[in-house]
């Protein structure tokens, strides 16, 4: 098998994996059909009717939130009708439900555009020599993949709960969606703490590598974000931005999620409403950013996936994408020869291209 054939085979596997994730996001909620097929309840549709309320002004005054007296003790127990619920509903069903899907669609189109404009992703320019450099420890990789699996489960269930009424009820019916929503709620609630813990562990383990430096400023000023080669360390400024979005935005999503699953502790209705809006809004941005992250870690920069699967990358990839870091690692004597890659390069690469410039 030639190097080019192997790369095409690897690209196909990556594409198949991505397609399977997207298919799962659409197919898993359809398991609600199982419930519908078993139950088949008789649904009676009430006739639509409209009636003018002669006391509309009275109820408008009631909804002003004026406190009265109630023998029931608890948050907002002295208020007959809390108008904050209507405001929350307008925001949740307005900007979040309307613009959220557009954010995700734009990010997906952006990723597709990068793939096309780059000619199928950025490839390693020099022939592989078989030399490798260590990039991420086993601890970082294990924590990363636990967090990634938890994130995918939260993505599927979270989007189902957020847009289920508009998207899934027409497909599944009310009963089918109800069955899936109950399941999705439990998966979401129990997976959330796993995501939060692994996120904290990953942030702490990678904090030192993501501290800002002058090199990051040069990366932006010289167009590193546009694909131009700019000397950089172990992580470029774009990767560091994603890290800090995880560290700040991801933790806010996690904390707001904890608030939502502990209503007995956070009893105030306004607190729960704010937590849900923050949770949903930031989560949508998080999902959009993850599309770019997953693309850059697979097809966007060929060879990058080895870092988080094998723990090491080719010397040619390291020199091309993170040259300052590569020269430091090489100077420290951490470069090594991979038996598998060395055998492959000796077998497949022409003699004139088998030597490493590292």
C-alpha positions as CSV (number, residue, x, y, z in Angstrom):
1,X,0.0,0.0,0.0
2,X,1.5,3.3,-1.0
3,X,1.7,6.4,1.2
4,X,-0.9,8.2,-0.9
5,X,-3.3,5.2,-0.7
6,X,-2.7,5.0,3.1
7,X,-3.6,8.6,3.5
8,X,-6.7,8.3,1.4
9,X,-7.7,5.2,3.4
10,X,-7.2,7.2,6.7
11,X,-9.2,10.1,5.3
12,X,-12.0,7.8,4.4
13,X,-12.0,6.4,7.9
14,X,-12.1,9.9,9.4
15,X,-15.0,10.9,7.1
16,X,-16.9,7.7,7.9
17,X,-16.5,8.4,11.7
18,X,-17.7,12.0,11.3
19,X,-20.7,10.8,9.3
20,X,-21.5,8.2,11.9
21,X,-21.5,10.8,14.6
22,X,-23.9,13.1,12.6
23,X,-26.1,10.1,11.8
24,X,-26.3,9.2,15.4
25,X,-27.3,12.7,16.3
26,X,-30.3,12.3,14.0
27,X,-31.1,8.6,14.4
28,X,-30.8,8.1,18.2
29,X,-33.8,10.4,19.0
30,X,-35.9,8.3,16.6
31,X,-35.8,5.5,19.2
32,X,-38.9,7.3,20.5
33,X,-40.7,5.5,17.8
34,X,-40.3,2.3,19.8
35,X,-42.5,3.7,22.5
36,X,-45.1,5.0,20.0
37,X,-45.3,1.6,18.3
38,X,-45.9,-0.2,21.6
39,X,-48.3,2.3,23.2
40,X,-50.2,3.8,20.3
41,X,-52.4,6.0,22.6
42,X,-55.6,7.5,21.3
43,X,-55.2,11.2,21.0
44,X,-58.2,13.5,21.0
45,X,-57.7,16.8,19.4
46,X,-59.7,19.6,21.1
47,X,-61.5,22.1,18.8
48,X,-59.8,25.4,18.5
49,X,-61.7,28.2,20.2
50,X,-61.1,31.8,20.9
51,X,-62.7,33.9,23.6
52,X,-62.1,37.5,24.5
53,X,-61.2,38.0,28.2
54,X,-63.2,40.9,29.6
55,X,-60.8,41.1,32.6
56,X,-57.6,41.5,30.6
57,X,-56.6,44.7,32.3
58,X,-57.0,43.1,35.7
59,X,-54.7,40.3,34.8
60,X,-52.1,42.7,33.3
61,X,-52.0,44.3,36.8
62,X,-51.6,40.9,38.4
63,X,-48.6,40.2,36.2
64,X,-46.7,43.3,37.4
65,X,-45.2,41.2,40.2
66,X,-46.6,43.0,43.1
67,X,-46.2,41.1,46.3
68,X,-49.1,40.2,48.5
69,X,-49.6,37.7,51.4
70,X,-49.4,34.0,51.3
71,X,-49.3,31.4,54.0
72,X,-47.0,29.4,51.8
73,X,-43.3,30.1,52.5
74,X,-40.7,30.0,49.7
75,X,-39.1,32.0,47.0
76,X,-41.6,34.4,45.3
77,X,-44.5,32.7,47.2
78,X,-46.1,36.1,47.8
79,X,-46.3,36.9,44.1
80,X,-49.4,35.5,42.3
81,X,-48.0,35.5,38.8
82,X,-44.2,36.0,38.1
83,X,-43.9,37.7,34.7
84,X,-40.3,36.6,34.5
85,X,-41.4,33.3,33.1
86,X,-42.9,35.0,30.1
87,X,-39.7,37.0,29.5
88,X,-37.7,33.8,29.8
89,X,-40.0,32.0,27.4
90,X,-39.6,34.9,24.8
91,X,-35.8,34.8,25.0
92,X,-35.6,31.0,25.0
93,X,-38.0,30.5,22.1
94,X,-36.9,33.7,20.4
95,X,-33.1,34.5,19.9
96,X,-31.8,31.2,21.2
97,X,-34.1,28.9,19.2
98,X,-34.0,31.2,16.2
99,X,-30.3,32.1,15.9
100,X,-28.9,29.0,17.5
101,X,-29.4,26.7,14.5
102,X,-28.0,29.5,12.2
103,X,-24.8,29.6,14.3
104,X,-24.3,25.9,13.9
105,X,-25.1,26.0,10.2
106,X,-22.6,28.8,9.6
107,X,-19.9,27.0,11.5
108,X,-20.5,23.8,9.5
109,X,-20.4,25.8,6.2
110,X,-17.2,27.5,7.4
111,X,-15.6,24.2,8.1
112,X,-16.7,22.9,4.6
113,X,-15.3,26.1,3.1
114,X,-11.9,25.6,4.8
115,X,-11.8,22.1,3.5
116,X,-12.5,23.1,-0.1
117,X,-10.2,26.2,-0.1
118,X,-7.3,24.2,1.4
119,X,-7.6,21.5,-1.3
120,X,-8.7,18.8,1.1
121,X,-6.9,19.9,4.2
122,X,-3.3,20.8,4.9
123,X,-0.9,17.9,4.3
124,X,2.6,17.3,5.6
125,X,4.9,18.7,2.9
126,X,8.1,16.8,3.5
127,X,8.3,13.0,3.1
128,X,8.0,11.1,6.4
129,X,11.4,9.9,7.7
130,X,10.0,7.7,10.5
131,X,11.2,10.1,13.2
132,X,8.7,11.1,15.9
133,X,8.4,13.5,18.8
134,X,6.2,13.0,21.9
135,X,3.3,15.5,22.2
136,X,0.7,14.5,24.8
137,X,1.0,12.1,27.7
138,X,-1.2,9.1,28.2
139,X,-3.0,10.9,31.1
140,X,-3.9,13.9,28.9
141,X,-5.1,11.6,26.1
142,X,-7.3,9.5,28.4
143,X,-8.9,12.5,30.0
144,X,-9.4,14.1,26.6
145,X,-11.3,11.1,25.2
146,X,-13.5,10.7,28.2
147,X,-14.4,14.4,27.9
148,X,-14.9,14.0,24.2
149,X,-17.3,11.1,24.5
150,X,-19.2,12.9,27.3
151,X,-19.4,16.0,25.1
152,X,-20.9,14.0,22.2
153,X,-23.6,12.5,24.4
154,X,-24.4,16.0,25.8
155,X,-24.5,17.4,22.3
156,X,-27.0,14.8,21.0
157,X,-29.2,14.9,24.1
158,X,-28.9,18.7,24.6
159,X,-29.9,19.6,21.1
160,X,-32.8,17.1,21.3
161,X,-34.2,18.8,24.4
162,X,-33.6,22.3,23.1
163,X,-35.1,21.9,19.6
164,X,-37.2,18.8,20.1
165,X,-40.5,20.5,20.2
166,X,-39.9,22.1,16.8
167,X,-38.0,19.3,15.1
168,X,-38.7,15.9,16.7
169,X,-42.4,16.1,17.7
170,X,-43.5,16.4,14.0
171,X,-41.4,13.3,13.3
172,X,-42.1,11.2,16.5
173,X,-45.3,12.6,17.7
174,X,-45.8,13.9,21.2
175,X,-45.6,10.4,22.8
176,X,-42.5,9.4,20.9
177,X,-40.7,12.6,21.8
178,X,-41.8,12.3,25.4
179,X,-40.2,8.8,25.6
180,X,-36.9,10.1,24.0
181,X,-36.9,13.3,26.0
182,X,-37.1,11.4,29.4
183,X,-34.2,9.2,28.3
184,X,-32.2,12.1,27.0
185,X,-32.8,14.1,30.2
186,X,-31.3,11.3,32.3
187,X,-28.3,10.8,30.0
188,X,-27.7,14.6,29.9
189,X,-27.9,15.0,33.7
190,X,-25.6,12.1,34.5
191,X,-23.1,12.8,31.8
192,X,-22.8,16.5,32.6
193,X,-20.8,16.0,35.9
194,X,-18.4,13.6,34.0
195,X,-17.8,16.3,31.4
196,X,-17.3,19.0,34.1
197,X,-14.7,16.9,36.1
198,X,-12.7,15.9,33.0
199,X,-12.8,19.5,31.7
200,X,-11.3,20.8,35.0
201,X,-8.6,18.0,34.9
202,X,-7.7,18.8,31.3
203,X,-7.5,22.5,31.9
204,X,-5.2,22.0,34.9
205,X,-3.0,19.6,33.0
206,X,-2.6,21.8,29.9
207,X,-2.6,25.2,31.6
208,X,1.2,25.7,31.4
209,X,1.3,25.1,27.7
210,X,-1.5,27.6,27.0
211,X,-0.1,30.7,28.7
212,X,0.0,33.7,26.3
213,X,3.3,34.8,24.9
214,X,4.7,37.3,22.4
215,X,4.8,34.5,19.8
216,X,1.0,34.4,19.9
217,X,0.8,38.2,19.1
218,X,3.0,37.6,16.1
219,X,0.8,34.7,15.0
220,X,-2.2,37.0,14.7
221,X,-0.3,40.0,13.2
222,X,1.4,37.9,10.5
223,X,-1.8,36.0,9.5
224,X,-1.3,32.6,11.1
225,X,-5.1,32.4,11.5
226,X,-5.3,32.7,7.7
227,X,-3.1,29.7,7.1
228,X,0.2,31.5,6.7
229,X,3.2,29.9,8.3
230,X,4.3,31.7,11.4
231,X,6.9,30.3,13.8
232,X,5.1,29.0,16.9
233,X,5.6,27.0,20.0
234,X,3.8,23.8,21.2
235,X,0.4,25.5,20.6
236,X,-0.4,28.3,18.4
237,X,-2.6,31.3,19.3
238,X,-5.7,29.8,17.7
239,X,-5.3,26.6,19.8
240,X,-4.8,28.7,22.9
241,X,-8.0,30.7,22.3
242,X,-9.9,27.4,22.0
243,X,-8.3,26.3,25.3
244,X,-9.3,29.5,27.1
245,X,-12.8,29.3,25.7
246,X,-13.0,25.8,27.2
247,X,-11.5,27.0,30.5
248,X,-13.9,29.9,30.9
249,X,-16.9,29.2,28.7
250,X,-16.9,25.5,29.2
251,X,-16.8,25.9,33.0
252,X,-19.7,28.4,32.9
253,X,-21.7,25.8,30.9
254,X,-20.8,23.2,33.4
255,X,-21.6,25.3,36.4
256,X,-24.9,26.5,35.0
257,X,-25.8,22.8,34.2
258,X,-25.1,21.9,37.9
259,X,-27.5,24.7,38.9
260,X,-30.2,23.2,36.7
261,X,-30.0,19.7,38.0
262,X,-30.1,20.9,41.7
263,X,-33.3,22.8,41.9
264,X,-33.7,22.0,45.6
265,X,-30.5,24.0,46.3
266,X,-31.0,26.8,43.8
267,X,-34.7,27.4,44.5
268,X,-35.1,30.9,43.0
269,X,-37.1,30.7,39.8
270,X,-35.1,33.6,38.3
271,X,-31.8,31.8,39.0
272,X,-33.0,28.7,37.2
273,X,-34.2,30.8,34.2
274,X,-30.9,32.7,33.9
275,X,-28.9,29.5,34.3
276,X,-30.9,27.8,31.5
277,X,-30.4,30.8,29.1
278,X,-26.7,31.0,29.8
279,X,-26.4,27.2,29.6
280,X,-28.1,27.0,26.2
281,X,-26.6,30.0,24.6
282,X,-23.0,29.2,25.6
283,X,-23.5,25.5,24.7
284,X,-24.5,26.4,21.2
285,X,-21.3,28.5,20.8
286,X,-19.3,25.6,22.3
287,X,-20.8,23.1,19.8
288,X,-20.0,25.5,16.9
289,X,-16.4,25.9,18.1
290,X,-16.1,22.1,18.4
291,X,-16.8,21.7,14.7
292,X,-13.7,23.7,13.9
293,X,-11.7,21.9,16.6
294,X,-12.6,18.5,15.3
295,X,-11.9,19.5,11.7
296,X,-8.5,20.9,12.5
297,X,-7.6,17.8,14.5
298,X,-8.4,15.5,11.7
299,X,-8.8,16.6,8.1
300,X,-7.7,20.2,8.6
301,X,-4.1,19.4,9.5
302,X,-3.2,15.8,8.4
303,X,-1.2,14.0,11.1
304,X,-2.6,16.0,14.0
305,X,-4.8,13.2,15.1
306,X,-1.8,11.1,16.0
307,X,-1.0,13.5,18.9
308,X,-4.2,12.6,20.8
309,X,-4.4,9.0,19.7
310,X,-0.7,7.8,19.7
311,X,0.7,10.6,21.9
312,X,3.4,11.5,19.4
313,X,3.6,13.1,15.9
314,X,6.0,12.9,13.0
315,X,9.0,15.2,13.1
316,X,8.0,16.6,9.7
317,X,4.5,17.5,11.0
318,X,6.0,19.1,14.2
319,X,8.5,21.2,12.2
320,X,5.8,22.3,9.7
321,X,3.2,23.4,12.3
322,X,5.1,24.0,15.5
323,X,8.7,24.6,14.5
324,X,9.9,26.5,17.7
325,X,8.6,23.7,19.9
326,X,10.0,21.0,17.6
327,X,13.5,22.4,17.8
328,X,13.3,22.6,21.6
329,X,12.2,18.9,21.7
330,X,14.9,17.9,19.3
331,X,17.5,19.7,21.3
332,X,16.4,18.0,24.5
333,X,16.9,14.6,22.7
334,X,13.3,13.5,22.8
335,X,13.1,12.7,19.1
336,X,12.9,9.0,18.4
337,X,12.4,6.6,15.5
338,X,9.1,4.7,15.2
339,X,9.7,1.2,14.0
340,X,6.4,1.1,12.2
341,X,6.9,4.5,10.4
342,X,10.6,3.8,9.8
343,X,9.8,0.5,8.1
344,X,7.1,2.1,6.1
345,X,9.2,5.0,4.9
346,X,12.1,2.6,4.0
347,X,9.7,0.5,2.0
348,X,7.6,3.2,0.3
349,X,9.6,6.5,0.1
350,X,12.1,7.1,-2.7
351,X,15.8,7.3,-1.6
352,X,16.1,11.0,-2.4
353,X,13.2,11.8,0.0
354,X,13.9,9.5,2.9
355,X,16.3,11.6,4.8
356,X,15.0,13.9,7.5
357,X,15.9,17.6,7.6
358,X,15.0,17.6,11.3
